[in-house]
Amino acid sequence: MRRFRITPGRIALALAATLAGSIGIGYATTLPVSSSSLGTASQSLTKSSCTVSGTSSTTDTYIDQNSPNSSFGSNTTMLVQPDTNKIQASLIMFSLSGCSIPTTGGADTATLTLFITNAPSSSRTLTLYPVLQTWSGSSTWNTAHSLQVGSATTSFATGTTNNVSKALTVTIDVDALIKNPNANFGWEILDGGTPAGGDRTTIATSNNGTAARRPTLTINYEK
């Protein structure tokens, strides 16, 4: 039987073959990157942001069951309370026209910030609903208490501390409004809890004398 003799030359040849194979494998793994995938990676969406502060582009008010024919669109605050036969609900709407967001765009995030000037004596849970019908700053309880609303957007706890801001996520609603601006009727803010003493929440409106307390809507979007 002929024995296989290991020599220094054969060892060198084996190492060279192994190294070549490794290089070949490494090279092969880079081949699937095509020009089309490179083109996709180089594309980017245009991102921007817009903040609408409480000004003439904001409509906000509240309606009061105990004063069914009164309107409060020029008030510096709006009220929310659940008391029997004295229900108060707030309404707020922003015009997005100044943001110039195309209907093909989309909201990455949208945040509604409200400033509570006077908190209830015990923390309350307020709920934000998208309004589906027309209303205005001159709306009253009699004309607006039966407004049709959609499913709740979000809820938040008021806490018991005065002069605090609350940031509410409203991305889903704003994204829908970007695509259909004619459906912008804002939101209604309600306290659906059990009435209790000192349960009223007071929120600053766009007419508030302190600009930093006025409602704002901040939208981060892509187009």
N, C-alpha and C positions, 0 to 999 in steps of 0.2 A: 504494500500500500504506500502511495506517495503522500508524504506529510506536507502540509502547507506551512511554509516557512515565513515567519513574520520578520520583515526587514525594515530598516529606517525609511527606505523609499516607499514601501507600501503604506506605512503609517502616514507619511506626508500626503500621499494620494488620497487616502481615506479622509483625512481632515479637510483637504481641498474640496472633495465631493460634498461633504457635510455642509461646509460653509456656503458652497454654491447653492445647495438645496435650500438653506435658510434664507439666502438672499432672494431666491426665486419665489418663495412663499411670501416673504415680506412685500415684494413687488406686486404680486398678484392681488393682495388685499387692497391695494390702492386703485385698481382698475375700475371698480363699479362706479366711481364718481364721474358722472357724465356732465356734459355741458348744460343739460336741462336742470339738473339738481343744483348746479352752481348758480344758474340764473334765478331759481326760486329762492335760494338763500340770500341773494343780493337784494331782493325786493323788500321794501319796508312800508308800513302804513304810516300815514301822516297823523300824528297825535297832537292834540291841543287841549286847551281848557278855557272855560268861560264861567265867570261868577256874576250872577245877577243879584244885586243888592236891593233891599226894600226901597224902591223909589216909585216914580210914576209908572214903571213897568211892572209893578206889583199891585194886585188887588187883594185886599184882605179886610175882613169884617167879622162880626159875629151876629148870631140871631138869638133872640131871647123870647122864650115862650111866655114870660110874664109881661112882655111888651111886644105883642104880636105884630103891631103895625109900625114899629120904630126901626130905623136903619142906623147903623153905627160905622159906616164906611170911612168917616173922617176921624174916628177916635184914635188915640195914640196907643191904646191897648185893646186886646180882644179877650173874651172870657170863655171858659169851659167849665161847666158844672152839671151834675146829673140830678139835681133836686126835683122832686115830684112837682109837676105843674110850673116849674121854674127852670126848665132845662135851658142851658146855654151851649151853643156849639160854634166853633170858629171855622172860617173859610179863608183859604189863601190860594192865590194863583199868580204865577209869574209868566210874563211874555218872554219867549225864547228868541224872538226875532232879532234882537241885538247880537246874539251869539253867532248868527250866520252859519249854523250847522246844516249841511245838506241832508236831504231826506234819505240819502244812501249811507249816511254816517251811522254811528252807533255809540252809545254811552258805555264807557268802561266803568265809570263810577259816577254817581250823582248823590249829593248830600244836601239835605235841607236842614238849615240851622235856625232854631227858634230860641228866643231869649225869654226866660220866665222872670218877670219882674216881681211877682208875688206868688209864692208857692202855697199850696194848701197846708193846713196844720198837720195832716197825716198824708204820707205819700200816696198819690193816685196813679193809676195806669190810664194813659190817654192813647187812643188809637187813631191812626191816620188812614183815611179811605180816599181813593181816587173818585172825584165827582164825574158823573157821566152826562150832566146836563148843564145848560147855561144858567149863570147867576151873575150878579154884579155887586158893586159896593153899596148899592142902594137896596139890596135885597132885605127882606124882613122875614120874621118867623112865618108869617102867613104865605109868603111867596117862595120860601126856600126850605122849610123844614122837611118837606117830602121829596127833596132832590134824590134822584136815583144815584147810588154809589156802587162801586165795584167791591171786590174782595179786599180785605184789610191789607194795606201795604206794610205797615209796621206798628208796633206799640212801644211805648217808653214810659218809664217811671218818672214822675215829676220831682220826687224828693221833697224835702221840706225847707230847702234853703232858697232864699230870695236872690235875685240877680245872678242867675246861672244860665248858661247856654246849653242846648241839647242838639246834638248832631244826629240826624236821622237818615238812614240809607233809603233812597228812593230810586235806585238805578233802574229797576224794571219799568216803573211808570215813565220815567224820563226817556228811556230808550224807545218806548212805544210812542211817545209824543214827538220824538225826532222824526220818526217814520210817518206819523200822521198828525201834523201840527193842528189840523182843524178839530182834533179831539182833545184839545187842551182846556180842561175845565178845573184844573187845580185839585185841591184836597179839602176834605172836611175833617176837623179834629173833634173827637167825641170822648166823653167819659161815660163808659157804659157800666160802671160799677155801682154798688149800692150807695145811695145818698147818705151823707154823714155831715155833721156839723163842721164848718170850715173846710169844705171840699172844693172850693172854687180855685181854679188856676188862672192866672192873669199873664198874658203873653204880649210882648211888644209888637206893634204893627209897623208898617212902612211909614206911618206918620209920626213915629216916635221922635222926640226932639234930640235924642242921642243916637247918632248914626250907627254906632257900634252895636246897638241893641236891635236894629231892624233885621227882619228875616233875610236870609241869603240862600241862594241855590247855586251850588258849585258843581259844574259838570266837567268831567274829564272824558274826552271823546276821541274817536278815530274816524278818519274819512279817506 
